[in-house]
């Protein structure tokens, strides 16, 4: 086997364009053509993207067309499974020859009856000890400063993985680090919670969003620690790193950083953060 095909992927416009050439059913052809017009994009979104309807389910829905698909076109319709990238959560200098990942198993409900499941994360969760998997290792996106430079790390959820690797690798050094970590519940999601206390030079600020009536996220904790952030970034010349979900968190954390620095810099805070970005003192590693 050289390729695996992703029958659980969400079909795009091209998928329906191809189907329009194979159908003999006028109603189904009309829908395929509609999905390929500018006016039909909202309908396509509501049908596929919002409920996360995958290729097999679409082929079942358009059952008059599916038997007419020529075999030679089947692999034009179904994309290959794309490699998944995960941040390494361990350090060779501390954990030896063990490579550890922190992976959230994706499983949720949409408007469809069958629960939606992440292809790779659920496959990984079903493996047994000793099973072999294909993988490769490549350099991470972060470029950390020299050992004397302090860092502020913001890693909610599985975003804490590269920072656990980094902090573990720093055990032989004396680097001041301020880590903001967030998750839903302390008891269920405080990843590596029993390890952070082992690092004397790492201060951890936690935000457990569902452990109280009002939701609390890392940006709220940053607002409470503005003086400390200013100390790390302005007084000590520290660098700033963000890892985690790319949806809303990165922009909200950036706003929290600007607000913190504005207590000392006023209107110049935004310009200062832009300068940090240009100098690589402000780095992000995010994913959808």
C-alpha positions in Angstrom: 0.0 0.0 0.0 1.4 3.4 -1.0 -1.6 5.6 -0.3 -4.7 5.6 2.0 -7.8 7.6 0.9 -9.8 9.7 3.3 -13.4 8.7 2.9 -14.2 10.7 6.1 -13.0 14.0 4.7 -15.5 16.8 4.0 -16.1 17.1 0.2 -15.3 20.4 -1.5 -16.8 22.1 -4.6 -14.7 20.1 -7.0 -16.3 16.9 -5.7 -19.8 18.0 -6.7 -18.5 19.3 -10.0 -17.3 15.9 -10.9 -20.5 14.2 -9.7 -22.5 16.5 -12.0 -20.8 14.8 -15.0 -21.8 11.2 -13.9 -25.4 11.6 -12.9 -28.4 10.8 -14.9 -30.8 12.1 -12.3 -32.0 15.6 -13.0 -32.7 16.6 -9.4 -29.3 15.4 -8.2 -27.6 17.1 -11.1 -29.4 20.4 -10.3 -28.1 20.2 -6.7 -24.5 19.5 -7.9 -24.6 22.5 -10.3 -26.1 24.7 -7.5 -23.2 23.8 -5.1 -20.8 25.0 -7.7 -22.3 28.5 -8.1 -21.4 31.5 -6.0 -25.0 31.7 -4.9 -25.0 28.1 -3.7 -22.0 28.4 -1.4 -24.1 29.0 1.7 -26.2 25.9 0.9 -23.0 23.9 0.4 -21.7 25.1 3.8 -25.0 24.2 5.5 -25.0 20.8 3.9 -21.3 19.8 4.3 -19.2 22.0 6.5 -21.6 22.9 9.3 -22.7 19.3 10.2 -19.2 17.9 9.1 -20.8 15.5 6.6 -18.2 13.3 5.1 -17.8 11.8 1.6 -19.4 8.4 2.4 -22.5 10.1 3.8 -22.7 12.3 0.7 -22.4 9.4 -1.7 -25.2 7.7 0.3 -27.4 10.8 0.0 -27.0 11.0 -3.7 -27.7 7.3 -4.3 -28.9 7.7 -7.9 -25.5 9.1 -8.9 -23.1 7.0 -6.9 -23.5 3.7 -8.9 -22.6 5.7 -12.1 -19.2 6.9 -10.9 -16.5 5.3 -13.1 -13.9 3.4 -11.1 -11.1 5.4 -12.7 -12.5 8.6 -11.4 -13.1 7.3 -7.8 -9.7 8.5 -6.6 -10.2 11.9 -8.2 -13.2 12.2 -5.9 -11.6 10.9 -2.7 -8.4 12.7 -1.5 -5.5 11.0 0.1 -5.2 11.1 3.8 -3.0 14.0 4.8 -0.2 13.6 7.3 -1.1 14.9 10.8 1.5 16.9 12.7 1.7 16.9 16.5 4.1 18.8 18.8 6.5 16.6 20.7 5.8 16.8 24.4 9.0 15.2 25.7 12.7 16.0 25.7 15.5 13.6 24.8 17.8 15.1 27.5 15.2 14.3 30.2 13.0 11.5 28.9 15.6 9.5 27.1 14.7 7.6 23.9 10.9 7.9 24.6 8.9 10.3 22.3 5.7 11.5 23.9 2.7 13.2 22.3 -0.2 15.0 23.8 -3.2 14.3 21.6 -6.9 15.3 22.2 -9.2 12.5 20.9 -11.6 14.3 18.7 -15.2 13.1 19.2 -18.3 15.3 19.1 -21.8 15.6 17.9 -23.2 17.7 15.1 -26.7 17.9 13.7 -26.2 14.5 12.2 -27.2 11.3 14.1 -23.8 9.7 14.0 -21.1 11.3 16.2 -18.2 12.9 14.4 -14.7 11.5 15.1 -11.3 12.7 14.3 -9.6 10.2 12.0 -6.1 10.2 13.3 -6.7 10.9 17.0 -9.3 8.0 17.3 -7.0 5.7 15.3 -4.1 6.5 17.7 -6.4 6.0 20.8 -7.3 2.5 19.6 -3.7 1.3 19.3 -2.3 -1.3 21.7 1.1 -1.2 23.4 3.7 -2.4 21.0 1.8 -1.4 17.8 4.0 0.3 15.2 3.0 3.5 13.4 4.6 5.4 10.5 6.0 8.7 11.6 8.6 11.3 10.9 10.3 14.0 12.9 10.9 17.5 11.7 12.1 20.7 13.5 9.5 22.6 15.3 8.3 26.2 14.5 9.6 27.8 17.7 13.1 29.3 17.9 13.9 29.9 21.6 16.3 32.5 22.8 19.6 32.0 24.6 19.4 30.4 28.0 19.8 33.7 29.9 16.6 35.2 28.3 13.3 34.6 30.2 10.2 33.5 28.4 6.4 33.9 28.7 4.6 30.8 27.5 0.8 30.6 26.7 -0.3 27.0 26.0 -3.9 26.1 26.7 -5.1 22.5 26.3 -2.8 20.4 24.1 -0.9 23.6 23.2 1.1 23.0 26.4 2.9 20.1 24.7 5.9 22.0 23.1 6.3 23.9 26.3 6.5 20.7 28.4 9.2 19.6 26.0 11.0 22.9 26.3 10.8 23.2 30.1 12.0 19.6 30.5 14.9 20.3 28.3 15.7 23.4 30.4 16.2 21.4 33.6 19.9 21.8 33.5 19.6 25.6 33.0 18.3 28.4 35.1 15.8 30.2 32.9 13.0 32.2 34.3 9.7 31.1 32.7 6.1 32.1 33.1 3.6 29.6 31.8 -0.1 30.3 31.3 -2.0 27.1 31.0 -5.8 26.7 30.5 -8.2 23.8 30.3 -11.8 23.0 31.3 -11.3 21.2 34.6 -8.4 20.8 36.9 -9.2 17.1 37.7 -9.7 16.0 34.1 -7.5 18.2 31.9 -4.6 19.6 33.9 -1.9 18.0 31.7 1.4 17.3 33.4 0.0 19.0 36.5 2.1 16.9 38.8 5.3 17.9 37.0 5.3 21.7 36.9 6.2 22.0 40.6 9.5 20.2 39.9 10.8 23.2 37.9 11.9 25.8 40.4 12.3 28.5 37.7 8.9 28.0 36.1 5.9 29.8 37.5 2.6 28.3 36.3 -0.6 30.4 36.1 -3.7 28.2 35.5 -7.2 28.9 34.1 -9.8 26.2 34.6 -12.7 27.5 32.6 -15.4 25.2 33.9 -14.5 24.9 37.5 -16.6 27.9 38.5 -19.7 29.6 37.3 -18.0 32.2 35.2 -15.7 30.9 32.4 -12.1 31.8 33.0 -9.5 31.6 30.1 -5.8 32.3 29.9 -6.4 35.8 28.6 -8.3 36.6 31.8 -5.4 35.3 33.9 -3.1 37.4 31.9 -5.2 40.5 32.8 -4.6 39.6 36.5 -0.8 39.2 36.0 -0.2 42.4 33.9 2.6 43.6 36.2 4.4 40.3 36.1 4.1 40.2 32.2 5.6 43.7 32.1 8.4 42.5 34.3 9.2 39.6 32.0 8.8 41.4 28.7 9.9 45.0 29.4 12.3 44.8 32.4 13.9 41.4 31.6 13.7 41.5 27.8 11.8 38.3 27.6 10.3 36.5 24.6 6.6 35.5 24.2 5.3 32.2 22.8 1.8 31.0 22.0 0.7 27.4 21.1 -2.7 25.9 20.7 -6.0 26.2 18.8 -6.0 28.8 16.1 -9.6 29.8 16.2 -10.0 32.7 18.7 -7.3 32.1 21.4 -4.2 33.6 19.6 -5.8 36.9 18.8 -7.3 37.2 22.3 -4.0 36.4 23.9 -2.3 39.0 21.8 -4.9 41.6 22.9 -4.2 40.6 26.5 -0.5 41.1 26.0 -1.0 44.5 24.4 -3.3 45.5 27.3 -0.7 44.4 29.9 2.1 46.3 28.2 -0.2 49.4 27.8 -0.1 49.8 31.6 3.6 50.9 31.1 3.8 51.9 27.5 0.4 53.5 26.9 -0.5 53.8 23.2 2.9 52.6 22.2 2.1 49.0 23.4 0.7 47.9 20.0 3.8 49.2 18.2 6.0 47.4 20.8 4.3 44.1 20.1 4.6 44.6 16.4 8.3 45.2 16.9 8.5 42.0 19.0 6.9 40.1 16.1 9.4 41.5 13.6 12.3 40.6 15.9 11.0 37.0 16.4 10.5 37.7 20.1 6.8 37.0 19.7 6.1 33.5 18.1 3.0 31.4 17.6 2.4 27.7 16.7 -1.3 27.1 16.2 -3.5 24.6 14.5 -7.2 24.3 13.5 
